[in-house]
Amino acid sequence: MAKSEGIKVLAVNKKARFNYSIEESFECGISLVGTEVKSIKEGRFSFADSYASVENNELWLIDLHVTPYAFGNRMNHDPLRKRKLLVHRKEIKRLGRITHERGLTLVPLKFYLKRGIVKCELGIAKGKKLFDKRHDIRARDQQRELEREFKLK
């Protein structure tokens, strides 16, 4: 995603790609309160432990911590409230089936601004076993060594 498309990446969840194998990813909007938008645009949020789930035919983002806005008044938001994700109804039904039948997880991968609107890239993920993680670390180290050797030559 290029900057020329009006996209500014706010945060990327690198830990999700390490702990899960991502099968598919898609974009969704988030229903936010005004002070939440300001905090997110400042980068004052954490989503390392967050996930999404389907409840009553609605998609919810759970455990996204948005720090209260510094200049907010008594109308400030609750930092750990559930936030509704905005996706088409057909997509919600499909995600509900996938997570229920196949035991997969919905993990936020990236938060970004698209034409001034906060968006979330959500991934359909399957948890990795310990040996898969070791394999990834080994492959990354080998790639790094190869690049060093080419650099020296």
N, C-alpha and C positions, 0 to 999 in steps of 0.2 A: 504494500500500500504506500503510494508515494505521497509526499507532502503537497504536491501540486493538485491533488484531488480534494484538498481541504481537510486532510486528516492529520491530527496531532496525537501521537501516542502518549498516554498519561502513565501507564504502568503495564508491565508484562510479567506474567506469573511463570518464571523459569522453573520453579519447583514442581509445577504441575506436569511439565514435559518430562521431568526426571522421574517422578513417582507414578505417572500414568502413561499408557500408550494411547495416543489420541487417534480415534478412528475417523471422526468427522468434526468439523467446526462450522459455526454459523454466527451471524450477527444478530443481535437483538437490542432493543431499546430498554431503558430503565425508567420506571416511574419514580421521580424524585421530588423532594420539597425544595424550595428556593435556596435555603441555607446549605442543603446538601450539595446542590450544584456548585455553589461557590467554593465549598471545601474540596470537592473533587477536582475542580479546575485548578486549585492551588496544589493538588497532589497530596492532600492530607487524608488518605484512606489506606486501608490494608485489607487485602483479600486472599492472604495465603491459606487460610483454613476455610474459605467459603465454598459453597456448593449450591446447586439449584435443584429444586424438586417440584414435581407436579402435584398440586393439591386442589381438588374441586375444579378440575379443568382450567386451572390457572398455573402459570409458571412463576415460582418465587425464588429469589436469591436470598440465601440464608447465611448469616455470619459475616456479612460485609461490614467492616467497621469504618464508619465515616466520622472523623473527628468533628465535634461541633464547631461551627464557624466562629472565629475569634470576635468578630464585630456583630454577631447575632444578638438578639435581645431574648426576652422570655419565650419567644416563638421558635427557639432553636429546636432541632430534631433530636430524637433518641438515637444514639450512635449505632446500636446493634439491631435496629428494627428490621423486619422482613421487608424486602423491596420487590415489587411486582416487575417481572420482565415482560416486555411487550413483543409478542410473537404471534403469528397467524394461528388460528384455531386448529387447522389441520396439522401444523407443525407441533403444537402442544400435545395433541392426541398421539402422534407418532412418537414423540419423546417419552410420553407416559408409558406406551407399550414397550419401547426399547429398555427403559430403566427397570420396569417391572418384570418383564419376561427374561431378559438377558443379563440382568444384574449389573448394568453399567451405571456410571456416575456422570452427572453433568457438572463440569468444572469450568469456572471463568478463567480464560487464558490471557485476556488483554482488555484494558479499558482505554478508550480513545475518544477524541472529539471529532465528529464528522459534521462539518458545516455548523459548528458551535453547539451541537447536540451531543450529550454523553451517550456513548454506545458501549456495549460489552460483547466481546467475542467469547462464545460459550463452546466448549468442546465436549463431545461424547467420548468418555474415557473408560479404559479398563485398567485396573490396578496392576502394576508390575510386581513380580516376585523379586526377591533379593538377588538371585542370580542374573536376572535381566538387567538390574541396575549395575551390577558388577561388569557385565558385558558392555554396557554403554560407556562406563568409565574407562575400561580397557581400550575400546575403540577410539575414544576421544584422545587418550594418551598416545596411542599409536599414530593417529593423525597429526598430533602436535609434533611428535618426533620426526615424522616425514617432512613436515613443513620446515623444521629447523635444519634438516639435512639439505634440502633444496636451497635454503637461504644461504648456507655456508658455501655451496658450490658456485 
